[in-house]
């Protein structure tokens, strides 16, 4: 069985003189098409606002009973801080910080848009604290320092490379568990 839907035609937004939305009757499509462009006004978007008034909404529970949940104008969800805590290495500082280091160095190659990089970052932060004084840990943003990444054959991120005495010793590719990184680090301490 086929169902045919009526089409709805609305005038262009440039035909409206004001930025206030007037009520529109949605009882029939013919009443919408009979409105003149001067009586229909669209809202103007001015960005997101946080209001201080309280409203409620009904939420269905598992037992199908409705309960009222108060909502306020506060922000209820914020993204976590994705900024890395490790010091960055650039093309200008690469030689002095990594290649001329007296301690082994672990370098994470990452990018801000990389989801797996965000997954492995807390693990690398923990390892930098655990091996403080025995191992230096840095990060390289592959978007900003693409030359370093290409010089060491980094083709996917996250990639962690361990250097000792200025030489590349081991590369670990992908979001791996802490135990994998720990065992690789311990080989070169």
N, C-alpha and C positions, 0 to 999 in steps of 0.2 A: 504494500500500500504506500503510495507516495503522498506527501503533504507539500502543498505549495504555500510559501510564506509571502506576505505582501512586502514590497520593498518600501523603504522609508527614505525620502529625500529631504535633506536639510540644506539651507542656503550656506554659502561660504562664510567663514568667520569675519572676513573683512567687510561684510555688508552690515555688521552690527555696530551701532554707534557707541555703546557703553560697555563697561566691564562688569555689569551686575547681571546675575542670572535671574530671570523671571520664572515663576512657576509655570510648568507645562503640564497640561492634562494628558495623561498617557492612556486614556480610555479607548481611543481609537486612532488609527493612523491618519484618518481623514482630518481629524481636528488639528493634528500637527502640520499637515500640509496646507491647511487653511490659514495658519498664522502668518502674519506679515513679518518681514524681516525687521521692522522697527519695533515690534513688541517682544521679540526674542533676544535676550542678551546673555552672552556667555561670560563666565568668570575669568578674571585675569589671574594668572599664576604669579605669586610673589615669593615663592620659596616655602620651605617647611616652617611651621610654627609650633611652638610648644605652649599650650594653653594651660592655665592653672585651674580651670573649672573641672569638676568631677562629673563623670558619667558612669553609667553601668551598662553591662551587657550580659545577656543570658548565655550560660555555658552548659552544654549537655554533659551530664556525668554518665558513667558506665551504666548505671541503673536507670537511665532515661529520665531521671528527675532533673528539673532545671534548678539551678542555683544562681544567685546574683553575685557577680564579681565586681567590686568597685575598681574603677580605673582612674588614675589621675593623669595630669598633664606632664608628669615626669618622664624622662627617657628611661625605658625599661631594658633596653638591650644596647650594649656598646661593644664594638669589636675589641678584641684583645690587642695589646700593643705588640705589633709584629716587628718592631725595630730590633735589630740584632744588638746584643750587648758586647760582642767581640770587637776588637779594634780592626779597622779596615786596612787593607794593603792596596796601594795603587801602583801604577807602572813606575812612578817616581820613587816610591819607597820600597819596591819589591826587593831590590838587591840588598839594601842595608838591613831590612827586617827579616827576610827569609833566607837568602843565600849566604849572608855573612853571619848568621846567628851561631852562637857557641852551643846552644841547646837544640835538640830536635824540634822541628816546627810542623804543626799540623795546620793545613790551609783548607778552608771550606770554600768551594766555588759555588755560588748561589746567584739568585736573581729575585727581586721583590715579587714578581708575579708567579713564582714557582711554589706550588702547593706542597710537594714533598720536601722542599727546603724548609718550610715552616714546621713540618713534622719532625725533622731531624735536628732542628736548631736547639730545642731545649736539652737534648742529649749532648750536643757539642758544648753547650754552656756548662753542663755538669762536669764533663770531662776536663774542661779548662780549669775548673776549680779544683777537681781531684788531683790533677797533675801539675798544679801550680808550682813553679820553681824547678820542675823537671822537663817541662814541655811548654813551648810557646804556641798559642793558638790564634790564628788570624782568619779573616774572611776576605774573599775577593768577589765583588759584584761583577759578574760576567758581562752585564750590559755596559758598564762603565770602563772595564779593563779587559776588553775582548782580546787584546794582544797577548796578555799573560795566559789566558785560557787556551788560545790556539797554540802558543809555544809549548804547552805541556799536554796537548792532545785532549783537552776537555771537550767532549762532544755532547754530553748530557749532564744535567745538574739534578740534584746535588752530587758533587764529586768532592771527596776529601783526599788530599794528597799529603803524604808524610815525607818531609825532607830531613836529611841528616847530613851535616857538613856541606850544605849547598847542593846536594844531589837528591833527585827524586828517588825515593825508596819504594813507596807503595801507593797505589791509588785504589780507593774504595768508591764504587759508583752506586748511587741510589740511596734511598732512605733505609738504612740498615739498623739492626738493633745495637744497643749500647755494648753488648758483649763482643760483637764483631769489631767495633772500633777500639775497644779496650785491648783486645788481643793483638791488633795491629800496632797499637801504640807501644805496648810492652816489648815488642820485638826490637825496638830501636832505642830504648832507654838505657 
